[in-house]
Amino acid sequence: MFKLVGTTLFAIMASGKKYLAEISIDANGFNYLYKLSINGNPVSSFSERMRVINKTFRFQVDGQEHLVVLGSCASACGMA
């Protein structure tokens, strides 16, 4: 559970590796600004790296969306 404002550290697993994540939430009146980083980098950098390592396919079958993620053993085992 995250605090309403402040910084919280937590771990996530992706491609067989453990990453340190940080969410920072700041309040400005009734507006909230959040920042999510993985290993000290913006989440967009992490997402792009995972997109390159893992091949992701989205498709629909009978109106339902499905997601298939294919990763190599090298990336999953930390050898990449």
Secondary structure by P-SEA (a helix, b strand, c coil): ccccbbbbbbccccccbbbbbbbbbbbcccbbbbbbbcccccaaaaaaaaaaabbbbbbbcccbbbbbbbbccccccccc
